[in-house]
Amino acid sequence: MRQLVGRLRSGLSHLFSLPEGYEVALGNGGASFFWDLASLCLIERRSQHLAFGEFSSKFAQIVEDAPHLAAPEVIEGTPGTCPQPHLAEDVDAYCLTHNETSTGVQCEIVRIGSPDQLVLVDGTSAAGGLQLDAAAFDAYYFSPQKCFAADGGIWVALLSPAAIERSARLGSTSRWIPSSLDLNLALQNSRQDQTYNTPAVATLFLFVQQLEWILEQGGLDWAAARCRRSASIVYDWADRAPYASPFVQDPGQRSQVVATIDLSPEVSAGEVSKILRRNGIVDIDGYRKLGRNQLRLGLFPAVEPEDAARLTRAIDWVAHRVGGANHV
Ligand SMILES: *Cc1c(COP(=O)(O)O)cnc(C)c1O
């Protein structure tokens, strides 16, 4: 176990070229759990959130509900776009999302604010597939079931010295922090290549395999280029196909790890997905709450770009029969 955690921590430091003083912490619970933890250990009084889809909105809601914090500043963006943060003197944390998985929007992560304001980034579906400058964040957290092709249930956080200092300080104030939600305790354990309580070893094993494979292939540059290739195959196809179009209008915000593709009304995305599912092609449904006639395609590093191309051909084949040759 300790060997796995050690390989995970050093592998992630390499993959993200973490600057001096940054540390890798991990614990049980996944990214959603980390939102609760961040509301206790990283946000001091008030945070600013960009809310532009299911995941980014959930974190804002958690903070909204936290009785020990001031009401957050929430900057909302229409689904399919990425709103911009703005400088605000009365916030101590900016909460950003690298890739909004529900809508297929990716945002560039650039540092905002002064050194005493933390930048907290949900990197759950982006980490390992999108380029990232570690100097831009104070905490970049994620779970391993997306780009790292493992199971869920654990969270990882890449922490800057400022984030570590903040969590140590809040831990020593009168704020009550339950042990399983205590980032300091998690970090102390991580430093010894342990976790606070027993993790799922199989998940760690899968995570480390995928991480070391990516490093052997050439690291984050390689993984991001591979995702870009898959994404360009899918978006080029959607631009060409008469019945399909990329949901995200700004090409620069189209996610390279999760592509959302709208279909025209005569081709039911639900029907296409159902038929493909019967034939072993699974999990291409849009995000239900978005309520669109949409497919959502995972383009994580584990996906061969050639498989992304084959998927578009399979969708074409089914769409022709579902929609009728007149339309497609
Ligand atoms: C999947 C996902 C989450 C939730 O991850 P869990 O491990 O299920 O808690 C949070 N944020 C983003 C951006 C995600 O893609």
Ligand as a Chemical Component Dictionary entry (heavy atoms), coordinates in Angstrom:
data_LIG
# 
_chem_comp.id                   LIG 
_chem_comp.type                 NON-POLYMER 
_chem_comp.pdbx_formal_charge   0 
_chem_comp.three_letter_code    LIG 
# 
loop_
_chem_comp_atom.comp_id 
_chem_comp_atom.atom_id 
_chem_comp_atom.alt_atom_id 
_chem_comp_atom.type_symbol 
_chem_comp_atom.charge 
_chem_comp_atom.model_Cartn_x 
_chem_comp_atom.model_Cartn_y 
_chem_comp_atom.model_Cartn_z 
_chem_comp_atom.pdbx_ordinal 
LIG C1 C1 C 0 -16.988 13.397 -11.977 1  
LIG C2 C2 C 0 -16.805 14.762 -11.476 2  
LIG C3 C3 C 0 -16.984 15.104 -10.126 3  
LIG C4 C4 C 0 -17.466 14.125 -9.108  4  
LIG O1 O1 O 0 -16.502 13.160 -8.841  5  
LIG P1 P1 P 0 -16.789 12.075 -7.697  6  
LIG O2 O2 O 0 -15.545 11.279 -7.652  7  
LIG O3 O3 O 0 -17.981 11.288 -8.167  8  
LIG O4 O4 O 0 -17.092 12.805 -6.456  9  
LIG C5 C5 C 0 -16.727 16.398 -9.733  10 
LIG N1 N1 N 0 -16.331 17.342 -10.604 11 
LIG C6 C6 C 0 -16.167 17.056 -11.922 12 
LIG C7 C7 C 0 -15.712 18.147 -12.841 13 
LIG C8 C8 C 0 -16.399 15.764 -12.392 14 
LIG O5 O5 O 0 -16.225 15.490 -13.691 15 
# 
loop_
_chem_comp_bond.comp_id 
_chem_comp_bond.atom_id_1 
_chem_comp_bond.atom_id_2 
_chem_comp_bond.value_order 
_chem_comp_bond.pdbx_ordinal 
LIG C1 C2 SING 1  
LIG C2 C3 SING 2  
LIG C2 C8 DOUB 3  
LIG C3 C4 SING 4  
LIG C3 C5 DOUB 5  
LIG C4 O1 SING 6  
LIG O1 P1 SING 7  
LIG P1 O2 DOUB 8  
LIG P1 O3 SING 9  
LIG P1 O4 SING 10 
LIG C5 N1 SING 11 
LIG N1 C6 DOUB 12 
LIG C6 C7 SING 13 
LIG C6 C8 SING 14 
LIG C8 O5 SING 15 
# 
